[in-house]
């Protein structure tokens, strides 16, 4: 049973002030010269009490497992301890059975053996808890705050709490912290989102059909596992099962169907605003340590959360590595940033803010990110620091399917051209994007697949524009904007953009990407980001009211938000923008729009139609 649960947890998800000095060029280089070292174990063993009942104010009972240090007699020690809390939708039993290493990072025993208690709670309507699931709803956020208040008041707690967990569990931390519960001292969210609609649900206005079905399936599957307490409390077990069934019928199934059919969930609005941490981030006041991934589902959102807290003066750190969602969730490679393993970092963070030990946190840079193209770890004080300036690369001439590239230039006057992006419905299928938007499943199943590392074959299905081989390296960081002047026979269509590095030997490395439905091109300038007067991060409303196809025969600009990253294009390499009409299996048009979006789109270039890519360089 343990093996089955472990596989279910792993496979179901598989099926969230020093200026920039480069660290050594190897990703495994040690960046931290501090004498700080993790302290040893205080206790040799742990003991777990399962299915503690936590009653919410509306009468719904949530269930939690409590791990504490064990004495020589195998019983929990009686000393009151600080409590680390994880709130999960993936069934605490699955995490305990082995799925936790993939789904939520460091195992809890490391901290427990060093004088902490660990409380793992199934969110409402998931796992062994009662109620109907409503992912990241206001009710669930209220539950999170109440859980933290409850944990601080228990007889085995010393009144001080912290939180850990990845993805869903990371987002839950932000919602819990926004309620400012008594006793909460610090949190450690891995790969959390910020704006769920733009981050993952409908990037660019099409529906995510890569990750979202896997995620909904994971929660549903782990929610039907009979609870351990069912034999002793049959009435409670029956209520839990009934609640979960009704949750699937009332929330999960209607949400998926309505989104695919072009209903309200296909557009941004109150539903997603309620579920987006960025809308409550200003209420988060506790020290926060973020871990993010450059190929993660929340590649866009985690930096926004970090920036918001830093701007508000909240103590915060951020490590951004070359990881997909599963890799970022496991935290297995965090040590490559140079500060220790994930467990050691969590100990350092919580010991400092909960136990008052000197973690020498000033030795950890506010931001440490992996630079694609060099393998260096870059240390900076801010995500968008003053060392960055806007640079524009203009598309010039024409490109065509099959490998004929146009020119990308920052200095010369662009040549007029028109390039047709054909609707090839398999583009994206064998790319790093496919792995990213299935949460890292593909990489786990076939890690040596060449097309995950080389985008050359996929680029043949669209149009490309390249610089000449660079005379000197170009370093860029943060979000990018691709402004493409387009026309379409239906006034609509999809633009799937990739920013890439073309090596002298022809290998094409996909660095990052962005997506935009033409009819959703309306720009909210007040919420967009500019640098040196140039648009760097477009913000589109994605509402039904703002949706507007192009007029017949019109050529208009469409700004594509390209997700943030950090990279260098080395001297001798080329910078490339690739444009396609599909990103499979990531995105699918709502069925009501399929015919208008399954069309060729023409990208226009030249001085009259100044299509360009804008980035922040240093």
N, C-alpha and C positions, 0 to 999 in steps of 0.2 A: 504493500500500500504506500509505503514511504517513497519507493522508487516511482510509482505511478504519479503521486502528488508532485514529486520533484520535477518529473518530466512535464506534467501539466503546467506547473508554474513557469518553467523555462520555455517550453515549446509553444504554449498558448500565446504568450506575448511575442514569442518569436514568430509564431504563425499569426527627461521635464531636468614720501611722496617723492619717488624717484622717477625721472623721465626715462623714456625707453632706451635701455641699454640691452644689447643682445647678449644672451647667455651663450655658452659654448655651442658649437654647431651640431652636436649630437643630442638627440632627444633625451637620452638617458643621463645627460650631464647633471652634476650636482650644482644647483643654483644657490643653496642655502648653506652658508658657512658657519651658522650659529652652533654653539655647543649644546643647544637643546637636544635632549634625547628622550624618547618615550620612557616613562617609568614602568617598572615591572609589575607583575600581578600581585595583588594583595590577597587574592583568594584563589584556591586551586580548582574549585568546581562551582557549578551553577545548578539551580533547581527552578523549575517552572510550574506555576499554578495556572491552570487553563480555565478559560471561559468565565472569567469574572464578569459579573453583571454590572453595567453602567446605565442607569435609567436617565433618559432625557426628560425635559420638562413636559413633553406631550405624552409621556408614558411608554414610548418605544424603548426597548432594552437593547443596548449594544453589548457586544462581548469582546473581552480582551484577555490576552495571555500575559502573565507577569513573570519575568525572569529576574531572579535575585542571586547574589552570591550564596553559596552553601557552606555551612560549617562542617566540621569533621563528622558530625552525625548525619549529614546529608540533608538537614533541614535548613530553611532560609535563616540567615543571620537576623538578629533582632535590631541591629543598628538601623536607624532611619537614614535613608540614602536619597540623593538627588535622582530624579526619574527622567529617563530619556523615552520619549513617546514617538511611535510610528503609527500613523493612521493609513490603512491600506484598503483598497477595493478588491484586492487579489487573493483574499482568504489567508488569514494569519496561519492557518494550518499548513497551507501550501508553502508559505515562506519558511516556516519552521522545519518542514520536511526536506528542504534543500533548494526550493525555488528562489529563496531570498538572495542567494549569491548573484543570480542573474537579474532579479527584479528590483532589488533594493540595496545592493552594495554590501558594505562590510557587515559581517555577522555581529549580533549584539553581544556575544560572549566576551569579546575583547574589552569592551567598556565595563561590562558587569563584573568581570574579574578584577577590575581596577576601582571598584567602589561605586558603581552606579546600579540602578535598577532599570530594567527595560520593560515598557508596557507597549504591546502591539495590539491595536484595536481594529476590528473590522468596521468599516464605514457602514452607515445605515443602508440596509437593503442588500448588503454583500456579505460573503463569507458566512459566519455564524450569527450575524446580527439581524435583528428584526427590522421591519420597515420596508419601504419601497425605495429603490435606488433612484436618485436624481442627481447625477454627477455634477459636483461643484455648485449645487444649488445654494441659495441663501440658507435653507434649512440645514444642509450639510455643513456649511461654514459655521453656523451657530452650534451645531453638534461638536465641531472641532474645538471651538473655544470652551464649551462645557466640559469636554473630555480633559482639557488641560487644567481647568479649575478643579475637577474631581481628583486628578492625579496628585495635585499639590496638597490636597487635604487628607489623603489616606494615611493610616497609622504607620505604614512602612515608608512614607515619604518625609523628607526633611523640609518640604515646601518649595524646593527649587526644581525647575524642570527645563528640559531642552527637547529638541525634536530632530529626527533624522529621516531619511528616505528619499527615494528617487521617483521622478516622473509624477504619477498621481500622488504619491506620498510626499513629494517635494512641493507640489501645488497646495496640498492640504496644509503644509506648514505655513505657507504664506497667508492662507485664509484664517488659520488658527491664530497666528500672530497679529493679524489685523483686528481681532477681537480683544487684544491686549489682556490676556488672562493673567490673573495673579500668579506670580512665581515663575513665569516663563522668562528665562535669562538669555537664551541663544538658540539659533536654529541652523541646520546644515542641509539645505535642499540641493539635491542633484537634479540636473536637467529639468527644471520646472518651466512651464509656459508662462506667458504674460497675457497675450490677447489670443484666446483659443481659436477664434474664427480665422484670423490672418496667419497665425502660427501654423495651424495644422488642419483645421476642419475644411477650409475652402481657400487654399492659397491661390490668390489671383482671381477668385470667383468661381472656380470649378470645385467639385466635391472630391474630397480625399477618399478614394476607394481602396487604397493600399493599406494604410494603418487603421483607420477607423473601424472597419469590420473586424480586424484582428482584435482590437481593443475591446469592442463591445462583446465579441465572442469570449474573450478571456474572462471578463467580469461575469458574464452569464454562466460560463462553464464552471468557474470556481464557486459560484453562488449556489449550485445545486448539489454540492458535496454534502452529504448528511452531517450535521454537527455532532461532535463527540458527546455532547450533553443530551442528545436526543433520547437515549435509552432511559436516562434518569428523569428527564423532564419531557415526556412525550408531547405534552400540550404545547410547550415552548418550541419544540422542534417542528411540530406541525405548523404553528403560526409562522415560524421563520420561512418554511418552504412555501407556504401560501403567499406570504408577503413578496417573496422573490419572484414567484410566478406572475403575480399581479404587476410587479415592477417592470418585468419584461414586456408585458402586454400594454402597460400604460405609458412607459417611457422609452425603452430601448427600441422596440419594433416600430412604433409610430414615428419616432425621430428619424430612423434610417429611411423608412419608406417615403416620408414627406420630403426629406432632403433630395432623394434621387428623383422624385416626381416634380421638383421645382417649387415645393411649398415653402412655408415660412422659414424652416430650418436651413434652406439654401441661401438665405440672405442674412446679413448682419442685423442685429437688433437687440432688444432687451434680453432675450434668452441667452445670448452669448456674452453680453455685457455683465450679466449677473455672475457668469462663470469664469470671468477673466481676472486673474490676480492683479493685473496692472491697474484696475479700477479701484482697488483697495490698498494698493501698495503704500500709499502715503500714511496709512494707519499702522504700518509695520515699524516698530521702534526698536526691536531687539537686534543685537549683532547677528549678522547673517553671512554664512560662507557658501558661495555658489560653486558648483561644478557644472560645466557645460560642454557641448560637443559641436565641432564645426560641421559635422555631418549628421547632426541630431535632429529629431522632430521639432525641437524647440530651439533650433539654431538662431531664429529670429528673436524669440521671447526672452531667453535667459539674460542676454546683454541688456535688454530694456529694463528688466527687474534690477539688475546690478546698478545701472546708471541712476535709476530712480532713488534707490536707497542711499547711494553715495551722494547724490545731490541734496538729499534731506539730512545729511550729516550722520547717518546711521553707520556704525562700524561694519564694514563689509569687505570681503575678499572674493576673488573670482579667478578660478583656473579654467581655461578653455582649451581643450585638447582635440586631437584629430580623431574624434570618436563618433560612432553612430549611437543610437539610443540605448541599445543593449550594453555597449561598451561604456557609455557614460553612466548608465545605471549601476553597472557592476563596480565601477571605479577601479578596475583591476590595474589600469595603467597610470593612475594619478601620480604615483611616485616618480614618473618620468619628468614631471614638472620641477622636481628638485627639492621638495619639502617633506617627503616621507609618504608612506602608504595612506590610503583612505582612512584606515582605522587610527593611524598615528595622528593624522590631521584632525580627526574628530576628537580624539583625546586631548590634543593640544588646545583646540578651540573651546571645548567644554570645561576643561580644567581651568582655563584662564577666566572664562566668564561665569562659571557656576561655582567652582571650588576656590577661586581666587589665587590659583598658582600662576606663576609667571611663565606664560607660554612663549615669551619673546616674539609676539605676533608682529612687531614692527619689522622683523626680519623677513616676513612674507610680504611680497609686493602686493599692493591692492589688486593689480591685474597681472596675470601671467598667462600668455597665450602661445600656442604652437604656431609657428610661421610655416605655412605650406610653401614648398619650393626650396626651403633651406634646411628644414628640420630643426631650426633653432627655437628655443623658448624665449619669448620676449617679455621683459618686465617693464610695466608702465604704471603710472599713477592713476590714469583714467582710460576709459574705452575710447572716447573721442577727445584726445588731448590736443594742446595747442601746437604740437609739432606736425599736425596734419593740415594739408591744403588741398583744395579741389583741383582735379585735373580732368580734362575732357578729351576723349578719343572719338573722332568723327568717323562714321561709316562712309566709305567712298566707293563709287562704282557699283558693279553688280556681282552677284554670286548666283550659283545655281546648284541644284541638287546633284550629288555625285562627286563633289569635291572641288569644284571651281570656286575659289575664295575671292571675295572682294578685299579692299584695303581698309585698314583701320589706322588713322593717322591723328597725331596731336599737333602737327605743325603745318601741313600743307592744306590748301583749299580742297575740300572734298569734291569729287567728280559726281555728276548726276548719274543716277542709275535706278533700276527697278528690278527687284529680286523676288521671285515667287516662292513662298513657303508652302509646300504641298501638304495636304492632310494625310500623312503616312501614319496609320494607327498603331504601328509597332515601335515608333521612336520612343526612347527612354527605357525600353524593356530590359536591356542588358547594359546597365550603366550604374555608376555610383549613386545616382538619384533613385534608382529602383531599390537599392539596398537601404538608402536613407529612409525612404517613405514606406518601407515595410519594417521599420524599427531596428534594422540590422539582422533580420531573419535570413535574408539571402546570403549575407556574408558568413553567417554561422553554418548554413547548410553547404555552401560551395565557396569557401574562402579564397580559393585559388583561381576563380573565374577571371580570365584576362580582361574582359570588358569592364570589370569594376575598376580597373586601374588605367585603362586606355580607352578614351572616348572616340577614337578616330573612326571606327566603324559606324557608330551611332550618328556621328556628324554628317555622314553621307546622306542621311535622310532629311536634311534641311539645308539652310544656307549658313555660310560662315564668312567672317571678315577678320583678317589678320593684320597685325603690324608687320613691318619689316623686322628682321632680327634686331633685337634691341642692342644699342651701343653700350648702355649701362643698365644695371639692374633697376627695376621699378618696384618699390614696396608700397603696398596699400593695405588699408585696415578699415573695418566698419562696413556699413551698408553701401550699396552702389545703386545707381539709377541708369536704366537703359531707356532712353527716349527714342521711340521708333515711329516714324511717320508711315502710316499704313492705309491701305484701301482694301475693301472686301466686297465680293458680289452680294453678300447678304447683310453687310454692315456689321457683322460680328465675326468671331473667330477667336482662336487661342494663340497666344504668344508664349512659348516656352523658351526661356533664355538661359544659356549657360556661359559662364566666364571661365576661360580655360588657358592652360599653359601648353604651348606647342614646343617641344624640345627639338634640338637639331636633328635627332634621329627620327623625327616624325611622331613620337609618342605624344598623345594628347591627354593631359591631366585635367579633369573637371575640378575646378576650385569651388565654385558655388553656383547657385541658380536662382531664377525668379520666374514668376508666371503671371499672366494677366489676360483676362477676357476683355476683348475690345469694347463691348457694350458697357463694361464697368469702369471705363477709363476716367470718369469724373474724378477730379482731384480736389481734396480738401487741403488748401494751401496752409491753413492755420495749424493743421496737425502734421504737415509734412516737415521734413528736416532739410535745411539748407546749409551749405558751407561755402563761404566766399561768394555768396549770392547765387550759387548753383544748387539745383535740386539734387539731393543726395539720397533721400529716403521718402518715397512717395507714400501718401496715405489716401486710399480710396474709400468712399463710404460703403460700397457693396450693399446698398439698399435697393429694394425694388423700385423706389421712386427715382433713384439716381441712375438707374440702368437706361442706356440710350444707344441704340445701334447707330452706326454712321449713316449719314444721308447717302442716297444713291450717287455713286461717282465721286464721293468726297475722299480727300486725303487729309488725315488729321493725326496729331501726335498722340501716342499712347505711352504713358510712363509705367515701366515695369519695375517694381521694387525687387531688387536683387538682394538676397539675404546676406547678412554681414559675415565677414570672415577676416582673416589676416594672412597675407601671402606675399611672396616676392616672385617676380618674373625675372629670371637671371639674364645677364648679358648673353646675347647669342640665341636666346629663346624668343618666341613670339607670344604676344598677348592676343587672344582670340575671343570673339563673341560668336556664339552659335545660336541660331534661332530655328525652332521647329514648331509644329502645330499640335503636338501631343507630348505627354509625359506619362507613359504607361509603365507600371500599373498605378502610378501615383494619383492621377486626376481623371475625372470623368465629368463631362457636361451633364447637368440635369437633363433628363430625357425630353423635357419640353423644349430645350434649346439645342438638342443634338443636331438637327438638320441645319440650323443656322451657323453652328460652330464647326461642322464637318465640311469646311470649305478651304480653298487656297486663299492665302493672305499675301498681299504684295507689300514689301518693305521698300520705301523710296528713300533715296539719298541725294546729297548735293547741297548747294547753298540755299536753294528754295525749300528743301525738305531736310533740315540738318539733323538727321538721325545721329545719335551719339551715346556713348557710355561715359558716365561721370563717376569718379571714384575719389576717395581721400587718400592721398599719397604722402609719404614722409621721406 
